[in-house]
Amino acid sequence: VMKFGGSSVATAERMREVAKIALSFKEERPALILSAMGKTTNNLLLAGEQAVNSVTDSDTLDGLTRSLIEHTSVQIGEDVEDSEECSLGCEYLCTFQNIVKLHHDTCDELGIPRATVQELLNDLERLLLGIALMKEISPRTKDLLVSFGERMSTRIFAKYVNDTLKEPAKQYDAWDIGFVSSDEFTNARIDYDKSLANVKEKLTFGADDTPHMPIITGFLAKGEATGAITTLGRGGSDLSATIVGCALGLKEVQVWKDVDGIMSTDPRRAPNAVTVPFLTFEEATELAFFGATVLHPQAMAPARRIDMPVRVKNSYNPPGAGTLITGSRDMSDVLLTSIVLKSNVTLVDVMSERKTGFIGFASSVFLTLRELSISTDVVATSETSITASLDPAQLWSRELSSEELKEMVETLEEKCQSKVTLLTNKAIVSLIGNVNRTAEILMTVFTVFHAEGIQVQMISQGASKVNISLVVDNDEADDIIMRLHREFFE
């Protein structure tokens, strides 16, 4: 299985390069998982938000939409920012036109008909008009909206491989091969047992079947109860890839990105960041949960089931070795693997008003947070207090609103008989490394912190975990990352 992210298929030229990479493994009969082109997912979300805030007159909206479609098809090269619709409270139409232009231009450059995606574009037009009229966008509608990105990119790519390159390929929406999920829109959970069995049945070719390259939408599934389109969270295409690999019992899944594998830290914060050549599933999972954006946090779960290696490579640098992720590795010479940062974190400190003997205090706190659909990252506890960092980031990296935070504080104080304090503008610095050398890691960290006058407000490590997390002030985080990287890696 080869998964290619949005930047890897952002243009017609990138799609040609991806086809070249995939066909270099022709003898291995790869299955491809594709993301939406470039920033299409972000633009679809933007269009949805703009549609909610657009003009309300249905006749005006309908007329503008029809005008825009005609304008797009005839004068596709015109600067959309200069179009009349952008000044009439219908900015979503301009964003929609940008999406149309990208996909039409890509079809033209690849020598395939625009009809490959036109029906989907028509459906997208109608959906945006409906959002504009209703003045709301539910999580279910949001999942339908963003699904257009993957559905169009895979159709374009499959058509190009079939018609232009004359190589047998077939496009599949994820539900065509049996991806089944919960109905938790925008962040659905895969039903592994059903999905794995379905994928194995659909993608195992018999003696009478014509071999072809499956081109599959990443990120998507269908809810078991509703049958509606669901999404698996940001980066969910990685999970799609490992599910297909696990279902077929493959020897390796390749995740192709726009960086040379997993890095020692974010190169935007430390320019001398280096590629980490090897990782364990546990290390990769911790990196993803605590801020690294290269992989989906759940992507390692299917790989663990059959001990299937996952290789992260750079589609802009195919010869590069990348990072190989396996069940175990030699840690004898490893001190620290990577440093990751999660910014703009809020801490909640819950202090019991009963000073001792409150049986069930911790459970009451976490049950209350669960009822409020608020999850936590890092936790420190004592008999009478719990401090936890809140994890507001789901699919859309949504920040908890002030109303939600106020409700959380009031509910915790009432149900847990406690005093609740919020600490905002914090950051979590997570150190992924050798659990057997924790003392050595922390000695270096606190030497740096002492020299820089940095105060640690919370520290957390599980007994057997590969991750040490420290909470610091948000405005100090970038300097901390750069200084720690210099100490550990440079």
Secondary structure as UniProt FT lines:
FT   STRAND          2..4
FT   HELIX           6..9
FT   HELIX           12..23
FT   TURN            24..25
FT   HELIX           26..28
FT   STRAND          32..34
FT   TURN            38..39
FT   HELIX           40..52
FT   HELIX           58..74
FT   TURN            76..77
FT   HELIX           80..82
FT   HELIX           84..87
FT   TURN            88..89
FT   HELIX           91..110
FT   HELIX           115..134
FT   HELIX           139..159
FT   HELIX           160..164
FT   STRAND          169..172
FT   HELIX           174..177
FT   STRAND          180..181
FT   TURN            185..186
FT   HELIX           192..203
FT   TURN            207..208
FT   STRAND          213..217
FT   STRAND          220..223
FT   TURN            224..226
FT   STRAND          229..231
FT   TURN            234..235
FT   HELIX           236..248
FT   STRAND          253..257
FT   TURN            267..269
FT   TURN            271..272
FT   STRAND          278..280
FT   HELIX           281..289
FT   TURN            290..291
FT   TURN            297..299
FT   HELIX           300..306
FT   STRAND          310..314
FT   TURN            315..316
FT   TURN            318..319
FT   STRAND          323..326
FT   TURN            332..333
FT   STRAND          336..352
FT   TURN            359..360
FT   HELIX           361..371
FT   TURN            372..373
FT   STRAND          375..381
FT   STRAND          385..391
FT   TURN            395..396
FT   HELIX           402..416
FT   STRAND          418..433
FT   HELIX           435..437
FT   HELIX           438..452
FT   STRAND          458..460
FT   TURN            463..464
FT   STRAND          467..473
FT   HELIX           474..476
FT   HELIX           477..489
//
